[in-house]
Amino acid sequence: MKSIIRRYIYFVIALFFNSLGVALITKAFLGTSPISSVPYVLSLFTDFTLGQWTIAFNLILIVANFFILKKDDIKRQWFDIFILLPVVAFFGVFIDFSMDLLWFIEPITYSDQIVALLIGCVILALGVSMEVQADVAMLPGEFIVRAISKASEKEFGLVKLCFDSSLVIASIIISVLMSGTIIGVREGTVIAAIIVGPITRFIRPRMSFVMPWLFPGSKDEEETITDSSQYPIVVTITREFGSGGRILANNLAKVMDVKFFDKEIIEMATQESQLSQRYIIDNEQHVTNSELFSLITQSYETNVEKSMSSSDVLFVTQSKIIRRIAKEQSCVILGRLADYVLADWPKDRIVRVFCYCDPESACERCNNVYHDPWTINEIIKKNEARKTHYEHYTGQRWGDPHNYDLMVNTASITIDLATRLIIALALEKNKSEE
């Protein structure tokens, strides 16, 4: 209970820093943050304050969730939605208080405006970092983006980018209709959208000293097991495309009478992250190439797994799932960097296999076994993507024999023989335990 009270108090303080940052960015007169752009422009042409319009606008966002979310989701998240009401009230009041508190800020020169903008971004990033650490609620803007992402099965970051862009466009339209020109949206809006996230990422690790106070007595997710015999036996299959790795893994699981994990991990990751199943299927073996796109679309206002790029979110989520699965039962796990994720597993309780073959054999298997025609060039490109993904997250060479217990060339040996070899190796490694 003390922890919960502390976290809510800390969250309210975070809201104040958020509002102070928004106020200072606004006071720079170079535009404001995308999420505040509509309330800000409306406040310029009406008698209502920025804080009052912020409350009204966020209430609309809260109501919109009831039209976006499914009934089951609403029932499951009713408290998360309800808590948004006091969050909005505090945030709006704090914004007006901060605007009054900073009454003396009136930058005249452009350089003074830039300085005020940058300081405001730093303060906003500090508030976001504190909000993430409290981990009790999120602002309506982030909440509705998550709802839209889930309903549309689109990547969270892409939805966020589209949502923020639509708010800026709406602000421009309102300004033009009200005054005939663009007021309230300037370069500061773009700057804030790009740099607040990276500053947040820089600040957050340096505020870790607060976590013991927020979560007193908390322990690591996994308990240390000293006796290796308590660990289930796990076989990880890393494979080149078209090498028959999935067939081998499935066949191995049947012979060993253990569970085979492949698509099940996708389903678990969908439930435990803000990523859609379609995004996971399309991107679990890819790394985002555009750094600028990653900077703009990252979510920095949710917990640690959701504060990274979507690729990183997926890696962290699937890693946790894999470790949980391996801890619960003996199994065969296909791909998903499981050999690296379970690097600390006792050597006598795990068999790491790399399955490969030449492109011609892979092409033949795709056509004749999978009935899914692929050209040799397409298979080579697919393997390059897997290689890049693996090496990006592990720092190890994909296919390096030093990282595996057994290298299986399915162009030279049959799947049945490969299955027997893996089982024989597992038995040999576990002789001491038998």
Protein Blocks (a to p, Z undefined) as FASTA:
>chain_A
ZZmmmmmmmmmmmmmmmmmmmmmmmmnonopafklmmmmmmmmmmcbdfklmmmmmmmmm
mmmmmmmpcfklmmmmmmmmmmmmmmmmmmmmmmmmmmmmmmmpccfblmlmmmmmmmmm
mmmmmmmmmmmmnopaccfklmmmmmmmmmnopafklmmmmmmmmmmmmmmmmmmmmnop
aehiafklmmmmmmmmmmmmmmmmmmmmmmmmmmghiacfbdcdfblklpccddddddde
hklmmmmmmmmmmmnopacdfklmmmmmmmmmcbdfklmmmmmmcccfblmlmmmmpcfk
bcfklmccfklmmmmmmmmmmmmmmmmpgcddeejhlmmmmmmgcfklcccddddddfkl
mmmmmmmmnopacdfklmmmmmmmmmmmmmmmnopaehiaklpcbdcdfklbcfklmmmm
mmmmmmmmmmmmZZ
